[in-house]
Amino acid sequence: MTSTSTTAATTARATTPWEELVTSALLGTDRRTPPAELMAPGRDAPVALLDAAALHTVRRRAGLLPARAAGRPEPAPHDGRGPLPEAAGRRLTQLLADRSAPSGGSGRRGTAPDLTELLPQWLAAANDREYRAPAAVLPALLDAARARTDLRPQALRFAGPRGLWLARLNPEWKFALRGASGGSVLPDTRDTGAVRLLWEEGLFAERVALLSAVRAGGGQDALELLASTWSTERAEDRLMFLDSLRTGLSGADEPFLEQALSDRSRNVRSTAAELLSALPHSALAGRMAARAATCVSMDRTGGGAAVMVEAPHECDADMQRDGVIPTPPAGRGERSWWLGQLVEAAPLDSWQARLGGRSPEEIVALPVLDDWADELHAAWCRAAVRQRNARWSGALLGAPGASPATGPGTPSLAERAKLLATLPAGDRADWVAAFIAAHGLSEAFQLLGVCAGPWAGPLGRAVVDALDIARDAGSYPWSFSGVMGLAERCLDPAEASLLELLTATPDEPEDASPGAGGYWSEAFQRLVSTLRLRASMLTELAQP
């Protein structure tokens, strides 16, 4: 072939429409013969098609024009927190790189600490010391927070303004912007013009964050801001704004919440009523106390002190306006449903005068006629949690050594956990320690979950002793895996020395589960290793 004919063939292959080449490739050259200009004498159709596609691809790429350069991002903001100690930085890198996970269904986890469970504690300790996150770990930190929602509050706080700056550059990290006012900086709450502008024009997340910031500054500014646009807000937004008032709730919020009782949304009305009932001196609390007083009183028929209950016979419009939901859930009677809502919304202090000047402990110990005790006590439990009344919570908890089924307090472990959360931390730990000493660990998991770490003193010793007793009983340790997991995170690292003796494999009694001693030895070795690792973490973070 002459050079002229070769050039012509090459030009023909390059100018053949790309769509024709794709069609021939999809259908096959047997069913769709390539255009004649591609076919040279003696060449197979598939080879000719591929040659033409290769030439066409090079031609298309060579013809691309460079895109216009994008503008550089704004420089990362300054983070004025102190630098992280070098050893602590290495530890953080190790924790972020760990991908360990509990073993499958075997229940056997080995003796190595689970580093993924220590990362939240490390972040909390670093934030308490106000350290700045190293720039190099920010991508891994944001990836970890994206994968684990439980890490996000502490991780984003540690990442700081530079973490939010980086999150704006990667769509996979947009969750960080949703939780931080869209990544924008809130205005100075004293700048009324900027506050008003953001409130009227900002995104919902920005407005929620702004409302919280203004409210934290004190005064009535937050309520005035909320009232200015309340009538135009969507129902779901009104509910979220109202829910944000839980923090710092006080009597100053009552007029606004009282107006919200007439809101067109039932959920908003219910939330407003709940918040008002958490204010024992509010007008709504007084109205609920008056209604509850007509239902609960001392028995006047003789035969000893007892509580008599007469549940409401109807749920009128005024009760519904004050937040009483008229329709009970499936399987629940109407009258008991209404009674529970009245009692839980009534101020607890009103019952002492109503029931003969008795103390909360004496009231809870009174017999309740006609099988209303469970309903009445459950409502008092909800009231104690809502009103954060530690005195009533203690009375409803009862003595930790008493049997939950027969004692004067509530038998429900879920209710006991909520009641414990209202007690001071020291009282809470002492109560749970006494409960474990009397009843062991089988029912203690929920209760231990509300005890802030580190578990030291009586609580730490009670947990260690109970684990030792469980080991001697010959059962498998994964029966207590929940408690062991909590102990790894919450037990005082100083308790490691007490646990050292338990790491040896014990002699198994005849009735023990096969191999239980070895499993317990591994579990205690892992617990000791984890406690020592936690101690090292805290030491590294405390270094100058």
C-alpha positions as CSV (number, residue, x, y, z in Angstrom):
1,M,0.0,0.0,0.0
2,T,1.4,3.4,-0.9
3,S,1.9,6.1,1.7
4,T,-1.0,8.1,0.2
5,S,-3.4,5.1,0.6
6,T,-2.2,4.4,4.1
7,T,-2.8,8.0,5.2
8,A,-6.3,7.8,3.6
9,A,-7.1,4.6,5.5
10,T,-5.9,6.0,8.8
11,T,-7.9,9.1,8.3
12,A,-11.0,7.0,7.5
13,R,-10.6,5.0,10.7
14,A,-10.1,8.1,12.8
15,T,-13.1,9.9,11.4
16,T,-15.6,7.0,11.6
17,P,-18.2,8.0,14.2
18,W,-17.5,6.6,17.6
19,E,-21.1,5.5,17.9
20,E,-20.7,3.2,14.9
21,L,-17.7,1.6,16.4
22,V,-19.6,1.0,19.7
23,T,-22.6,-0.5,17.9
24,S,-20.4,-3.0,15.9
25,A,-18.6,-4.0,19.1
26,L,-21.8,-4.6,21.0
27,L,-23.6,-6.5,18.3
28,G,-20.5,-8.3,17.0
29,T,-18.8,-8.0,13.7
30,D,-20.6,-11.0,12.3
31,R,-24.0,-9.3,12.8
32,R,-22.8,-5.7,12.2
33,T,-20.0,-5.5,9.7
34,P,-17.7,-2.5,10.4
35,P,-17.9,0.3,7.8
36,A,-16.1,-0.5,4.5
37,E,-13.5,2.3,5.0
38,L,-12.2,0.4,8.0
39,M,-11.7,-2.8,6.2
40,A,-8.3,-3.3,4.4
41,P,-7.7,-6.2,2.1
42,G,-6.7,-9.3,4.1
43,R,-7.7,-7.9,7.5
44,D,-10.2,-9.6,9.8
45,A,-13.2,-7.5,10.8
46,P,-12.6,-7.7,14.6
47,V,-8.9,-6.6,14.3
48,A,-9.9,-3.7,12.0
49,L,-12.6,-2.7,14.5
50,L,-10.1,-2.7,17.5
51,D,-7.5,-0.8,15.5
52,A,-10.1,1.9,14.6
53,A,-11.2,2.1,18.3
54,A,-7.6,2.5,19.5
55,L,-6.9,5.2,16.9
56,H,-10.2,7.0,17.7
57,T,-9.4,6.9,21.5
58,V,-6.0,8.5,21.0
59,R,-7.5,11.2,18.8
60,R,-10.2,12.0,21.3
61,R,-7.8,12.3,24.2
62,A,-5.4,14.4,22.2
63,G,-8.1,16.8,21.4
64,L,-9.1,17.5,25.0
65,L,-8.5,21.0,26.3
66,P,-7.2,21.4,29.8
67,A,-9.9,22.4,32.3
68,R,-9.8,25.8,34.0
69,A,-7.9,25.6,37.3
70,A,-10.2,25.7,40.3
71,G,-9.7,28.3,43.0
72,R,-7.7,27.3,46.0
73,P,-9.6,26.6,49.2
74,E,-9.4,29.1,52.0
75,P,-6.6,28.4,54.5
76,A,-7.5,26.2,57.4
77,P,-8.6,28.2,60.4
78,H,-6.4,28.6,63.5
79,D,-6.8,26.2,66.4
80,G,-5.5,27.7,69.5
81,R,-5.6,24.6,71.7
82,G,-2.3,23.1,72.9
83,P,-0.4,20.4,70.9
84,L,-0.9,16.8,71.7
85,P,2.1,15.1,73.5
86,E,4.2,13.0,71.1
87,A,3.5,9.7,72.9
88,A,-0.2,10.4,73.0
89,G,-0.1,11.1,69.3
90,R,1.4,7.7,68.6
91,R,-1.2,6.1,70.7
92,L,-4.0,7.8,68.8
93,T,-2.6,6.6,65.5
94,Q,-2.6,3.1,66.9
95,L,-6.2,3.3,68.1
96,L,-7.4,4.8,64.8
97,A,-5.6,2.1,62.8
98,D,-6.9,-0.8,64.8
99,R,-9.5,-2.9,63.0
100,S,-9.9,-5.6,65.7
101,A,-13.4,-7.0,66.3
102,P,-14.8,-9.5,68.7
103,S,-14.6,-13.1,67.5
104,G,-17.6,-14.7,65.9
105,G,-20.0,-16.8,67.8
106,S,-17.4,-18.7,69.8
107,G,-17.5,-16.1,72.7
108,R,-13.7,-16.3,72.9
109,R,-11.9,-13.0,72.4
110,G,-8.4,-13.8,73.5
111,T,-6.2,-11.8,75.9
112,A,-5.5,-8.7,73.7
113,P,-7.4,-5.4,74.6
114,D,-10.1,-4.3,72.2
115,L,-8.6,-0.9,71.0
116,T,-11.8,0.2,69.3
117,E,-13.5,0.3,72.6
118,L,-10.8,2.5,74.1
119,L,-10.9,5.2,71.4
120,P,-14.0,7.0,72.9
121,Q,-12.3,7.1,76.3
122,W,-9.1,8.4,74.8
123,L,-11.0,11.2,72.9
124,A,-12.9,12.2,76.1
125,A,-9.6,12.5,78.1
126,A,-7.9,14.5,75.3
127,N,-10.8,16.9,75.0
128,D,-10.9,17.4,78.8
129,R,-7.2,18.5,78.5
130,E,-8.1,20.7,75.5
131,Y,-5.5,19.3,73.1
132,R,-5.4,20.1,69.4
133,A,-5.7,17.2,66.9
134,P,-2.6,16.7,64.8
135,A,-3.3,17.6,61.2
136,A,-2.0,14.3,59.9
137,V,-4.7,12.2,61.8
138,L,-7.7,14.3,60.8
139,P,-8.6,12.1,57.8
140,A,-8.5,8.9,59.8
141,L,-10.3,10.6,62.7
142,L,-13.2,11.7,60.3
143,D,-13.3,8.3,58.7
144,A,-13.7,6.7,62.2
145,A,-16.4,9.2,63.1
146,R,-18.2,8.4,59.9
147,A,-18.2,4.7,60.6
148,R,-19.2,5.0,64.3
149,T,-21.9,7.5,65.3
150,D,-21.0,7.0,69.0
151,L,-17.6,8.6,68.3
152,R,-18.9,11.7,66.5
153,P,-19.5,14.2,69.4
154,Q,-16.0,13.6,70.9
155,A,-14.3,13.1,67.6
156,L,-15.6,16.3,66.1
157,R,-14.8,18.3,69.2
158,F,-11.2,16.9,69.1
159,A,-11.0,17.6,65.3
160,G,-11.9,21.2,66.0
161,P,-12.2,24.0,63.3
162,R,-9.6,22.3,61.1
163,G,-11.6,19.1,61.0
164,L,-14.7,21.0,59.9
165,W,-12.6,22.8,57.3
166,L,-11.4,19.5,55.9
167,A,-14.8,17.9,56.0
168,R,-16.1,20.6,53.6
169,L,-13.6,19.2,51.0
170,N,-14.9,15.6,51.0
171,P,-18.6,14.6,50.5
172,E,-18.1,11.5,52.6
173,W,-17.5,13.7,55.7
174,K,-20.6,15.8,55.2
175,F,-22.0,14.3,58.5
176,A,-19.6,16.6,60.3
177,L,-21.2,19.7,58.8
178,R,-24.7,18.6,59.7
179,G,-23.6,18.4,63.3
180,A,-21.7,21.6,63.4
181,S,-23.9,24.4,62.0
182,G,-23.1,23.4,58.4
183,G,-19.5,24.1,59.1
184,S,-20.0,27.8,59.5
185,V,-18.9,29.9,62.5
186,L,-21.7,31.2,64.6
187,P,-21.8,35.0,65.1
188,D,-21.1,36.7,68.4
189,T,-24.3,36.3,70.4
190,R,-24.0,40.0,71.4
191,D,-24.2,41.0,67.7
192,T,-28.0,41.3,67.5
193,G,-28.0,42.1,63.8
194,A,-25.9,39.1,62.8
195,V,-27.9,36.8,65.1
196,R,-31.1,38.0,63.6
197,L,-29.8,37.5,60.1
198,L,-28.7,34.0,60.7
199,W,-31.9,33.1,62.5
200,E,-34.0,34.3,59.6
201,E,-31.9,33.0,56.7
202,G,-29.7,30.2,58.1
203,L,-30.1,26.5,57.6
204,F,-32.0,24.5,60.2
205,A,-28.9,23.0,61.8
206,E,-27.4,26.5,62.0
207,R,-30.5,27.9,63.7
208,V,-30.6,25.1,66.2
209,A,-27.0,25.7,67.1
210,L,-27.6,29.5,67.3
211,L,-30.6,29.0,69.6
212,S,-28.5,26.9,71.9
213,A,-25.7,29.4,71.9
214,V,-28.0,32.3,72.6
215,R,-29.7,30.4,75.4
216,A,-26.4,29.5,77.0
217,G,-25.7,33.2,77.2
218,G,-28.6,33.6,79.6
219,G,-31.5,36.0,79.5
220,Q,-34.7,35.9,77.5
221,D,-33.0,36.5,74.1
222,A,-33.4,32.9,73.0
223,L,-37.2,32.8,73.8
224,E,-37.6,36.2,72.0
225,L,-35.8,34.8,69.0
226,L,-37.9,31.7,68.9
227,A,-41.2,33.6,69.4
228,S,-40.4,36.0,66.5
229,T,-40.8,33.2,63.9
230,W,-42.7,30.5,65.9
231,S,-46.0,30.8,63.9
232,T,-44.3,30.4,60.6
233,E,-42.1,27.4,61.5
234,R,-42.9,23.8,60.3
235,A,-44.3,21.5,63.0
236,E,-41.3,19.2,62.9
237,D,-39.0,22.3,63.3
238,R,-41.1,23.7,66.2
239,L,-40.8,20.3,67.9
240,M,-37.0,20.3,67.6
241,F,-36.7,23.9,68.8
242,L,-38.9,23.2,71.7
243,D,-36.8,20.1,72.6
244,S,-33.7,22.2,72.7
245,L,-35.2,24.1,75.7
246,R,-34.6,21.1,77.9
247,T,-31.1,22.3,78.6
248,G,-31.3,25.1,81.1
249,L,-35.0,24.7,81.6
250,S,-36.3,27.2,84.2
251,G,-39.4,29.0,85.4
252,A,-38.6,31.8,82.9
253,D,-39.6,29.4,80.1
254,E,-43.1,28.8,81.5
255,P,-45.0,31.6,79.7
256,F,-43.7,30.5,76.3
257,L,-44.3,26.8,77.0
258,E,-47.8,27.6,78.3
259,Q,-48.6,29.2,74.9
260,A,-47.3,26.1,73.2
261,L,-49.9,24.0,74.9
262,S,-52.3,25.4,72.3
263,D,-50.1,24.5,69.3
264,R,-51.7,22.9,66.3
265,S,-49.3,20.0,66.5
266,R,-50.1,17.3,69.1
267,N,-46.4,16.4,69.4
268,V,-45.5,20.0,70.2
269,R,-48.3,20.2,72.7
270,S,-47.1,17.0,74.4
271,T,-43.5,18.1,74.6
272,A,-44.5,21.5,76.0
273,A,-46.6,19.7,78.7
274,E,-43.7,17.4,79.5
275,L,-41.4,20.3,80.0
276,L,-43.8,22.3,82.1
277,S,-44.4,19.2,84.3
278,A,-40.7,19.1,84.9
279,L,-41.1,22.6,86.6
280,P,-42.7,21.7,89.9
281,H,-43.9,25.3,90.5
282,S,-45.5,25.8,87.1
283,A,-49.2,26.4,86.7
284,L,-49.6,23.2,84.7
285,A,-47.9,21.2,87.5
286,G,-50.4,22.7,89.9
287,R,-53.3,21.7,87.7
288,M,-52.0,18.2,87.3
289,A,-51.5,18.0,91.1
290,A,-55.1,19.0,91.7
291,R,-56.3,16.3,89.3
292,A,-54.1,13.6,90.7
293,A,-55.2,14.5,94.2
294,T,-58.7,13.5,93.3
295,C,-57.5,10.1,92.3
296,V,-55.0,9.2,95.0
297,S,-55.7,9.5,98.7
298,M,-55.4,7.8,102.1
299,D,-58.0,5.1,102.8
300,R,-60.6,6.4,105.3
301,T,-62.5,3.1,105.8
302,G,-60.2,2.0,108.7
303,G,-58.1,-1.1,108.9
304,G,-54.7,0.5,108.9
305,A,-52.9,3.1,106.7
306,A,-53.2,2.4,103.0
307,V,-53.4,4.3,99.8
308,M,-56.7,4.3,97.8
309,V,-56.8,4.9,94.1
310,E,-59.8,6.0,92.0
311,A,-58.7,6.4,88.4
312,P,-60.2,9.1,86.2
313,H,-63.5,8.2,84.4
314,E,-62.9,10.5,81.4
315,C,-60.2,12.6,79.7
316,D,-61.8,16.0,79.1
317,A,-60.6,18.8,76.8
318,D,-58.7,20.6,79.6
319,M,-56.7,17.4,80.4
320,Q,-55.9,17.0,76.8
321,R,-54.7,20.6,76.5
322,D,-52.4,19.9,79.4
323,G,-50.8,17.0,77.5
324,V,-52.8,14.0,78.6
325,I,-53.1,11.6,75.6
326,P,-56.6,10.2,75.5
327,T,-56.0,7.0,73.5
328,P,-54.0,4.4,75.3
329,P,-51.6,2.0,73.5
330,A,-52.8,-1.5,72.6
331,G,-53.3,-3.7,75.7
332,R,-53.6,-0.8,78.1
333,G,-56.8,0.3,79.9
334,E,-58.0,3.8,79.4
335,R,-58.4,4.7,83.1
336,S,-55.0,3.3,84.2
337,W,-53.4,5.2,81.2
338,W,-55.0,8.5,82.2
339,L,-54.0,7.9,85.9
340,G,-50.4,7.3,85.1
341,Q,-50.1,10.5,83.0
342,L,-51.7,12.6,85.8
343,V,-49.5,11.2,88.5
344,E,-46.2,11.5,86.6
345,A,-46.9,15.1,85.8
346,A,-47.8,16.1,89.4
347,P,-45.1,17.6,91.6
348,L,-43.8,14.9,93.9
349,D,-43.6,17.3,96.8
350,S,-47.4,17.6,96.8
351,W,-47.9,14.0,97.9
352,Q,-46.4,14.5,101.3
353,A,-49.2,16.9,102.3
354,R,-51.8,14.8,100.5
355,L,-50.8,11.5,102.2
356,G,-50.6,12.5,105.8
357,G,-47.3,14.4,106.0
358,R,-45.3,11.2,105.4
359,S,-41.8,11.1,104.0
360,P,-41.3,9.7,100.5
361,E,-39.8,6.5,102.0
362,E,-43.0,6.1,104.2
363,I,-45.3,6.8,101.2
364,V,-43.6,4.3,99.0
365,A,-43.9,1.7,101.8
366,L,-47.6,2.1,102.2
367,P,-49.8,-0.7,100.8
368,V,-52.0,0.3,97.8
369,L,-55.5,-1.1,97.6
370,D,-57.1,-2.9,94.7
371,D,-53.8,-3.8,92.9
372,W,-53.0,-0.3,91.9
373,A,-49.5,-0.4,93.4
374,D,-47.5,-1.2,90.3
375,E,-49.3,1.5,88.2
376,L,-48.9,4.1,91.0
377,H,-45.2,3.4,91.7
378,A,-44.4,3.3,88.0
379,A,-45.9,6.8,87.6
380,W,-44.0,8.0,90.6
381,C,-40.8,6.6,89.0
382,R,-41.4,8.6,85.8
383,A,-42.1,11.7,87.8
384,A,-38.9,11.3,89.9
385,V,-36.8,11.0,86.7
386,R,-38.6,13.9,84.9
387,Q,-38.3,16.2,88.0
388,R,-34.7,14.9,88.9
389,N,-35.9,14.4,92.4
390,A,-33.1,12.4,94.2
391,R,-35.1,12.0,97.4
392,W,-38.0,10.3,95.7
393,S,-35.6,8.3,93.5
394,G,-33.9,6.9,96.6
395,A,-37.2,6.0,98.1
396,L,-38.5,4.2,95.0
397,L,-35.2,2.4,94.6
398,G,-35.6,0.9,98.0
399,A,-32.8,-0.8,100.0
400,P,-30.2,-2.3,97.6
401,G,-30.0,-5.5,99.6
402,A,-33.8,-6.1,99.6
403,S,-35.3,-8.5,97.0
404,P,-36.6,-6.5,94.0
405,A,-39.7,-8.6,93.9
406,T,-40.8,-8.1,97.5
407,G,-39.2,-4.7,98.5
408,P,-41.1,-1.5,98.7
409,G,-39.3,0.0,95.7
410,T,-39.8,-0.7,92.0
411,P,-38.9,-4.2,90.8
412,S,-38.0,-3.1,87.2
413,L,-34.3,-2.9,86.5
414,A,-34.9,-0.4,83.7
415,E,-36.8,1.9,86.0
416,R,-34.1,1.5,88.7
417,A,-31.4,2.5,86.2
418,K,-33.3,5.7,85.3
419,L,-33.8,6.5,89.0
420,L,-30.1,5.9,89.7
421,A,-29.2,8.4,87.1
422,T,-30.9,11.2,89.2
423,L,-28.7,10.5,92.3
424,P,-25.3,12.1,93.0
425,A,-22.5,10.0,91.5
426,G,-21.2,8.9,94.9
427,D,-24.6,7.7,96.1
428,R,-25.3,6.0,92.8
429,A,-22.0,4.0,93.0
430,D,-22.6,3.0,96.7
431,W,-26.1,1.8,95.9
432,V,-25.0,-0.3,93.0
433,A,-22.1,-1.7,95.0
434,A,-24.4,-2.8,97.8
435,F,-26.8,-4.3,95.2
436,I,-24.0,-6.4,93.6
437,A,-22.8,-7.5,97.0
438,A,-26.3,-8.8,97.8
439,H,-27.4,-10.1,94.4
440,G,-24.3,-10.7,92.3
441,L,-23.8,-9.6,88.7
442,S,-26.6,-11.4,86.9
443,E,-28.9,-8.4,87.1
444,A,-26.4,-5.6,87.5
445,F,-25.5,-4.8,83.9
446,Q,-28.2,-2.1,83.4
447,L,-27.4,-0.6,86.8
448,L,-23.6,-0.5,86.2
449,G,-24.3,1.2,82.9
450,V,-25.3,4.4,84.7
451,C,-22.3,4.5,87.0
452,A,-19.7,6.9,85.8
453,G,-16.1,5.6,85.6
454,P,-13.7,5.0,87.0
455,W,-15.2,2.5,89.3
456,A,-13.2,2.9,92.4
457,G,-13.7,2.2,96.1
458,P,-16.7,0.1,97.1
459,L,-18.1,-0.3,93.6
460,G,-14.8,-1.4,92.1
461,R,-14.2,-3.9,94.8
462,A,-17.8,-5.2,94.6
463,V,-17.4,-5.8,90.8
464,V,-14.0,-7.6,91.3
465,D,-15.4,-9.8,94.1
466,A,-18.5,-10.7,92.1
467,L,-16.4,-11.7,89.1
468,D,-14.3,-13.9,91.3
469,I,-17.4,-15.5,92.7
470,A,-18.8,-16.1,89.2
471,R,-15.5,-17.7,88.2
472,D,-15.5,-20.0,91.2
473,A,-19.1,-21.0,90.3
474,G,-17.7,-22.7,87.2
475,S,-19.9,-21.0,84.5
476,Y,-18.5,-19.6,81.3
477,P,-17.3,-16.0,81.4
478,W,-19.3,-14.9,78.4
479,S,-22.4,-15.2,80.6
480,F,-21.0,-12.0,82.1
481,S,-19.6,-10.5,78.8
482,G,-21.6,-7.3,79.2
483,V,-20.3,-6.7,82.7
484,M,-16.7,-7.6,81.6
485,G,-16.9,-5.2,78.7
486,L,-18.1,-2.4,81.0
487,A,-15.3,-3.3,83.5
488,E,-12.7,-3.0,80.8
489,R,-13.9,0.6,80.1
490,C,-14.9,1.7,83.5
491,L,-13.0,-0.1,86.3
492,D,-10.3,2.0,87.9
493,P,-6.9,1.0,86.4
494,A,-5.6,0.8,90.0
495,E,-7.7,-2.3,90.4
496,A,-5.4,-4.2,88.0
497,S,-3.2,-5.4,90.9
498,L,-6.2,-7.0,92.6
499,L,-7.1,-8.9,89.4
500,E,-3.6,-10.2,88.8
501,L,-4.2,-13.2,91.0
502,L,-7.3,-14.1,88.9
503,T,-5.4,-14.5,85.7
504,A,-4.1,-18.0,86.6
505,T,-6.2,-20.9,85.4
506,P,-8.1,-22.3,88.4
507,D,-8.8,-25.9,89.3
508,E,-12.2,-26.7,88.0
509,P,-14.8,-28.2,90.3
510,E,-16.5,-31.4,89.2
511,D,-19.8,-29.6,88.2
512,A,-18.0,-26.8,86.3
513,S,-18.6,-26.2,82.6
514,P,-15.8,-27.9,80.5
515,G,-12.9,-25.6,79.9
516,A,-14.5,-22.7,81.9
517,G,-11.3,-22.1,83.9
518,G,-9.2,-21.4,80.8
519,Y,-11.8,-19.1,79.4
520,W,-11.9,-17.1,82.7
521,S,-8.1,-16.9,82.7
522,E,-8.1,-15.4,79.3
523,A,-10.9,-12.9,80.2
524,F,-9.0,-11.7,83.3
525,Q,-5.8,-11.4,81.4
526,R,-7.6,-9.2,78.8
527,L,-9.2,-7.2,81.6
528,V,-5.8,-6.6,83.3
529,S,-4.1,-5.7,80.0
530,T,-6.9,-3.3,79.2
531,L,-6.7,-1.6,82.6
532,R,-2.9,-1.2,82.3
533,L,-3.3,0.2,78.7
534,R,-5.8,2.7,80.0
535,A,-3.4,3.8,82.7
536,S,-0.7,4.3,80.1
537,M,-3.1,6.3,77.9
538,L,-3.9,8.7,80.7
539,T,-0.2,9.0,81.6
540,E,0.7,9.8,78.0
541,L,-2.0,12.5,77.9
542,A,-0.8,14.0,81.1
543,Q,2.8,14.5,79.8
544,P,3.9,18.1,79.2
